[in-house]
C-alpha cells in the first residue's frame, strides 16, 4: 500500500515537471532558432543559457524517479517475502 502511494507520488512529480517544462519550451526554442539563424552563435554559451532556464526541473524529475525506484524495490521485496512464506 505504501509502496504504491510512493510510486504514484513519484510518477506525478515526474509528469508534472515534464509538462511544465514543455509549456515553457517555446521561448527556449525561439531563442535557439534565432541564435542559429544569426550565424554567429556560440553553441556552448547558447546551450548553457537554455539549460539554465530548465535547471529547476532537474530536482523534481530525478527525485521522482528515485522515489519510483525505491517504491519498486519495496514492492519487489514484498513479493519475495510473500512467495517465500507461501501466501498469495
N, CA, C and O atoms as a DFTB+ gen file, in Angstrom:
352 C
 N C O
     1  1       0.820      -1.190       0.000
     2  2       0.000       0.000       0.000
     3  2       0.867       1.258       0.000
     4  3       0.673       2.160      -0.816
     5  1       1.815       1.304       0.918
     6  2       2.686       2.475       0.999
     7  2       3.565       2.569      -0.242
     8  3       3.811       3.663      -0.750
     9  1       4.036       1.428      -0.731
    10  2       4.875       1.429      -1.924
    11  2       4.099       1.952      -3.126
    12  3       4.651       2.677      -3.953
    13  1       2.842       1.594      -3.226
    14  2       2.011       2.090      -4.324
    15  2       1.828       3.594      -4.255
    16  3       1.860       4.275      -5.280
    17  1       1.636       4.116      -3.052
    18  2       1.491       5.568      -2.891
    19  2       2.793       6.296      -3.217
    20  3       2.774       7.351      -3.851
    21  1       3.920       5.735      -2.785
    22  2       5.210       6.341      -3.109
    23  2       5.433       6.357      -4.619
    24  3       5.913       7.344      -5.177
    25  1       5.079       5.255      -5.268
    26  2       5.237       5.176      -6.719
    27  2       4.357       6.220      -7.405
    28  3       4.792       6.880      -8.349
    29  1       3.128       6.368      -6.934
    30  2       2.201       7.336      -7.528
    31  2       2.686       8.768      -7.326
    32  3       2.590       9.588      -8.239
    33  1       3.201       9.072      -6.148
    34  2       3.734      10.414      -5.877
    35  2       4.918      10.713      -6.781
    36  3       5.017      11.810      -7.332
    37  1       5.814       9.750      -6.938
    38  2       6.965       9.946      -7.824
    39  2       6.546      10.122      -9.263
    40  3       7.097      10.964      -9.972
    41  1       5.571       9.333      -9.710
    42  2       5.082       9.440     -11.078
    43  2       4.447      10.799     -11.339
    44  3       4.676      11.403     -12.387
    45  1       3.658      11.278     -10.399
    46  2       3.024      12.589     -10.551
    47  2       4.077      13.692     -10.582
    48  3       3.968      14.626     -11.378
    49  1       5.096      13.598      -9.727
    50  2       6.161      14.612      -9.709
    51  2       6.881      14.678     -11.048
    52  3       7.162      15.764     -11.553
    53  1       7.178      13.521     -11.619
    54  2       7.889      13.488     -12.902
    55  2       6.996      14.030     -14.025
    56  3       7.438      14.851     -14.828
    57  1       5.768      13.579     -14.077
    58  2       4.882      14.003     -15.167
    59  2       4.561      15.486     -15.108
    60  3       4.528      16.153     -16.142
    61  1       4.322      16.009     -13.913
    62  2       4.022      17.440     -13.788
    63  2       5.242      18.275     -14.164
    64  3       5.106      19.299     -14.833
    65  1       6.417      17.855     -13.747
    66  2       7.637      18.599     -14.086
    67  2       7.877      18.611     -15.591
    68  3       8.243      19.642     -16.155
    69  1       7.674      17.475     -16.236
    70  2       7.861      17.416     -17.688
    71  2       6.812      18.262     -18.403
    72  3       7.121      18.917     -19.398
    73  1       5.582      18.256     -17.907
    74  2       4.526      19.060     -18.529
    75  2       4.821      20.552     -18.397
    76  3       4.635      21.303     -19.355
    77  1       5.275      20.988     -17.234
    78  2       5.592      22.412     -17.042
    79  2       6.791      22.804     -17.900
    80  3       6.811      23.892     -18.474
    81  1       7.783      21.932     -17.991
    82  2       8.937      22.216     -18.850
    83  2       8.511      22.290     -20.312
    84  3       9.049      23.096     -21.072
    85  1       7.559      21.465     -20.711
    86  2       7.054      21.520     -22.087
    87  2       6.304      22.802     -22.384
    88  3       6.366      23.322     -23.498
    89  1       5.597      23.310     -21.389
    90  2       4.879      24.574     -21.574
    91  2       5.866      25.734     -21.709
    92  3       5.625      26.682     -22.457
    93  1       6.965      25.649     -20.986
    94  2       7.972      26.719     -21.028
    95  2       8.999      26.532     -22.139
    96  3       9.935      27.326     -22.232
    97  1       8.861      25.535     -22.967
    98  2       9.847      25.254     -24.013
    99  2       9.794      26.190     -25.220
   100  3      10.856      26.491     -25.764
   101  1       8.646      26.669     -25.673
   102  2       8.647      27.501     -26.892
   103  2       9.557      28.723     -26.858
   104  3      10.202      28.996     -27.870
   105  1       9.656      29.488     -25.752
   106  2      10.622      30.593     -25.761
   107  2      12.070      30.121     -25.920
   108  3      12.869      30.790     -26.575
   109  1      12.409      28.981     -25.330
   110  2      13.763      28.448     -25.472
   111  2      14.019      28.009     -26.904
   112  3      15.118      28.202     -27.426
   113  1      13.021      27.425     -27.538
   114  2      13.167      27.010     -28.935
   115  2      13.320      28.233     -29.838
   116  3      14.127      28.227     -30.768
   117  1      12.541      29.281     -29.561
   118  2      12.676      30.517     -30.350
   119  2      14.048      31.155     -30.151
   120  3      14.643      31.666     -31.100
   121  1      14.547      31.126     -28.921
   122  2      15.878      31.678     -28.653
   123  2      16.943      30.895     -29.411
   124  3      17.858      31.486     -29.983
   125  1      16.832      29.594     -29.420
   126  2      17.787      28.755     -30.130
   127  2      17.714      28.999     -31.639
   128  3      18.743      29.125     -32.302
   129  1      16.510      29.063     -32.169
   130  2      16.333      29.279     -33.605
   131  2      16.868      30.642     -34.030
   132  3      17.520      30.763     -35.068
   133  1      16.594      31.655     -33.235
   134  2      17.083      32.997     -33.550
   135  2      18.610      33.046     -33.542
   136  3      19.220      33.659     -34.419
   137  1      19.220      32.405     -32.558
   138  2      20.683      32.397     -32.477
   139  2      21.296      31.614     -33.635
   140  3      22.340      32.001     -34.158
   141  1      20.663      30.532     -34.033
   142  2      21.191      29.746     -35.150
   143  2      21.025      30.478     -36.482
   144  3      21.876      30.367     -37.366
   145  1      19.935      31.222     -36.623
   146  2      19.726      31.980     -37.861
   147  2      20.680      33.159     -37.972
   148  3      20.994      33.599     -39.078
   149  1      21.146      33.676     -36.838
   150  2      22.065      34.810     -36.868
   151  2      23.419      34.405     -37.440
   152  3      24.106      35.232     -38.039
   153  1      23.806      33.159     -37.267
   154  2      25.043      32.678     -37.866
   155  2      26.273      32.824     -37.012
   156  3      27.275      32.156     -37.269
   157  1      26.237      33.671     -36.005
   158  2      27.415      33.872     -35.162
   159  2      27.177      33.338     -33.746
   160  3      27.679      33.907     -32.776
   161  1      26.427      32.268     -33.628
   162  2      26.065      31.724     -32.324
   163  2      27.212      30.911     -31.736
   164  3      27.822      30.085     -32.415
   165  1      27.488      31.159     -30.480
   166  2      28.428      30.338     -29.730
   167  2      27.592      29.215     -29.103
   168  3      26.810      29.456     -28.183
   169  1      27.762      28.003     -29.602
   170  2      26.888      26.903     -29.198
   171  2      27.008      26.572     -27.711
   172  3      26.014      26.201     -27.088
   173  1      28.192      26.696     -27.134
   174  2      28.365      26.385     -25.722
   175  2      27.605      27.380     -24.854
   176  3      26.876      26.985     -23.945
   177  1      27.775      28.666     -25.131
   178  2      27.054      29.676     -24.357
   179  2      25.553      29.560     -24.545
   180  3      24.788      29.710     -23.592
   181  1      25.134      29.295     -25.765
   182  2      23.707      29.155     -26.049
   183  2      23.129      27.943     -25.314
   184  3      22.047      28.029     -24.733
   185  1      23.833      26.835     -25.336
   186  2      23.360      25.626     -24.655
   187  2      23.301      25.821     -23.148
   188  3      22.348      25.384     -22.504
   189  1      24.303      26.469     -22.585
   190  2      24.300      26.720     -21.145
   191  2      23.202      27.689     -20.746
   192  3      22.615      27.545     -19.674
   193  1      22.917      28.659     -21.576
   194  2      21.845      29.605     -21.286
   195  2      20.495      28.916     -21.289
   196  3      19.679      29.131     -20.393
   197  1      20.260      28.095     -22.289
   198  2      18.986      27.381     -22.372
   199  2      18.883      26.350     -21.255
   200  3      17.811      26.186     -20.671
   201  1      19.968      25.653     -20.946
   202  2      19.944      24.659     -19.873
   203  2      19.705      25.307     -18.509
   204  3      19.070      24.708     -17.640
   205  1      20.202      26.511     -18.320
   206  2      19.991      27.175     -17.033
   207  2      18.534      27.572     -16.828
   208  3      18.084      27.702     -15.689
   209  1      17.793      27.765     -17.914
   210  2      16.373      28.091     -17.756
   211  2      15.556      26.872     -17.324
   212  3      14.463      27.017     -16.778
   213  1      16.088      25.670     -17.570
   214  2      15.392      24.450     -17.176
   215  2      16.061      23.743     -16.003
   216  3      15.763      22.578     -15.739
   217  1      16.954      24.421     -15.299
   218  2      17.654      23.782     -14.187
   219  2      16.720      23.477     -13.018
   220  3      17.011      22.590     -12.216
   221  1      15.624      24.185     -12.911
   222  2      14.662      23.938     -11.831
   223  2      14.017      22.558     -11.962
   224  3      13.563      21.996     -10.965
   225  1      13.968      22.003     -13.178
   226  2      13.261      20.746     -13.412
   227  2      14.098      19.523     -13.066
   228  3      13.568      18.414     -13.016
   229  1      15.381      19.698     -12.829
   230  2      16.244      18.542     -12.574
   231  2      15.882      17.863     -11.255
   232  3      15.750      16.640     -11.208
   233  1      15.720      18.634     -10.196
   234  2      15.451      18.052      -8.883
   235  2      14.117      17.292      -8.830
   236  3      14.103      16.163      -8.338
   237  1      12.997      17.851      -9.311
   238  2      11.761      17.073      -9.244
   239  2      11.774      15.822     -10.116
   240  3      11.212      14.797      -9.729
   241  1      12.400      15.889     -11.277
   242  2      12.423      14.722     -12.161
   243  2      13.303      13.622     -11.562
   244  3      12.887      12.465     -11.500
   245  1      14.496      13.967     -11.130
   246  2      15.391      12.959     -10.549
   247  2      14.827      12.445      -9.228
   248  3      14.883      11.247      -8.953
   249  1      14.288      13.340      -8.415
   250  2      13.690      12.916      -7.153
   251  2      12.496      11.998      -7.367
   252  3      12.337      11.006      -6.655
   253  1      11.666      12.322      -8.333
   254  2      10.522      11.471      -8.637
   255  2      10.939      10.108      -9.152
   256  3      10.344       9.094      -8.788
   257  1      11.962      10.080      -9.999
   258  2      12.456       8.789     -10.498
   259  2      13.059       7.945      -9.381
   260  3      12.863       6.730      -9.346
   261  1      13.792       8.583      -8.468
   262  2      14.347       7.852      -7.330
   263  2      13.251       7.325      -6.414
   264  3      13.344       6.209      -5.902
   265  1      12.214       8.129      -6.209
   266  2      11.092       7.696      -5.385
   267  2      10.359       6.523      -6.026
   268  3       9.949       5.588      -5.338
   269  1      10.198       6.574      -7.338
   270  2       9.566       5.462      -8.041
   271  2      10.425       4.203      -7.955
   272  3       9.893       3.109      -7.769
   273  1      11.726       4.338      -8.085
   274  2      12.619       3.192      -7.971
   275  2      12.600       2.590      -6.576
   276  3      12.603       1.369      -6.419
   277  1      12.581       3.449      -5.563
   278  2      12.510       2.971      -4.187
   279  2      11.208       2.218      -3.940
   280  3      11.199       1.188      -3.264
   281  1      10.111       2.732      -4.487
   282  2       8.818       2.057      -4.331
   283  2       8.828       0.702      -5.029
   284  3       8.271      -0.265      -4.508
   285  1       9.451       0.621      -6.196
   286  2       9.518      -0.668      -6.894
   287  2      10.355      -1.683      -6.113
   288  3      10.030      -2.871      -6.108
   289  1      11.413      -1.238      -5.461
   290  2      12.213      -2.136      -4.632
   291  2      11.370      -2.650      -3.468
   292  3      11.426      -3.836      -3.141
   293  1      10.595      -1.773      -2.843
   294  2       9.724      -2.195      -1.741
   295  2       8.700      -3.211      -2.247
   296  3       8.435      -4.211      -1.579
   297  1       8.123      -2.956      -3.428
   298  2       7.155      -3.902      -3.992
   299  2       7.814      -5.258      -4.264
   300  3       7.224      -6.303      -3.990
   301  1       9.019      -5.236      -4.794
   302  2       9.731      -6.470      -5.092
   303  2      10.046      -7.247      -3.817
   304  3       9.874      -8.465      -3.779
   305  1      10.499      -6.567      -2.791
   306  2      10.802      -7.237      -1.531
   307  2       9.545      -7.811      -0.897
   308  3       9.585      -8.886      -0.300
   309  1       8.437      -7.107      -1.021
   310  2       7.176      -7.630      -0.508
   311  2       6.724      -8.868      -1.262
   312  3       6.220      -9.816      -0.661
   313  1       6.904      -8.862      -2.576
   314  2       6.535     -10.031      -3.377
   315  2       7.425     -11.224      -3.049
   316  3       6.948     -12.357      -2.982
   317  1       8.706     -10.975      -2.846
   318  2       9.617     -12.061      -2.474
   319  2       9.236     -12.615      -1.101
   320  3       9.240     -13.828      -0.894
   321  1       8.911     -11.735      -0.180
   322  2       8.526     -12.163       1.158
   323  2       7.262     -13.028       1.110
   324  3       7.203     -14.068       1.765
   325  1       6.261     -12.612       0.349
   326  2       5.026     -13.394       0.235
   327  2       5.278     -14.730      -0.428
   328  3       4.701     -15.737      -0.018
   329  1       6.123     -14.764      -1.436
   330  2       6.365     -16.029      -2.139
   331  2       7.145     -17.016      -1.264
   332  3       6.923     -18.224      -1.342
   333  1       8.042     -16.511      -0.444
   334  2       8.795     -17.398       0.443
   335  2       7.925     -17.927       1.573
   336  3       8.189     -19.013       2.088
   337  1       6.909     -17.199       1.966
   338  2       6.013     -17.630       3.021
   339  2       4.912     -18.531       2.470
   340  3       4.217     -19.192       3.242
   341  1       4.742     -18.567       1.161
   342  2       3.719     -19.417       0.545
   343  2       2.348     -18.788       0.539
   344  3       1.350     -19.485       0.355
   345  1       2.276     -17.486       0.735
   346  2       0.994     -16.798       0.727
   347  2       0.686     -16.270      -0.665
   348  3       1.586     -16.109      -1.489
   349  1      -0.573     -16.004      -0.919
   350  2      -0.962     -15.435      -2.218
   351  2      -1.371     -14.000      -2.072
   352  3      -1.729     -13.357      -3.059
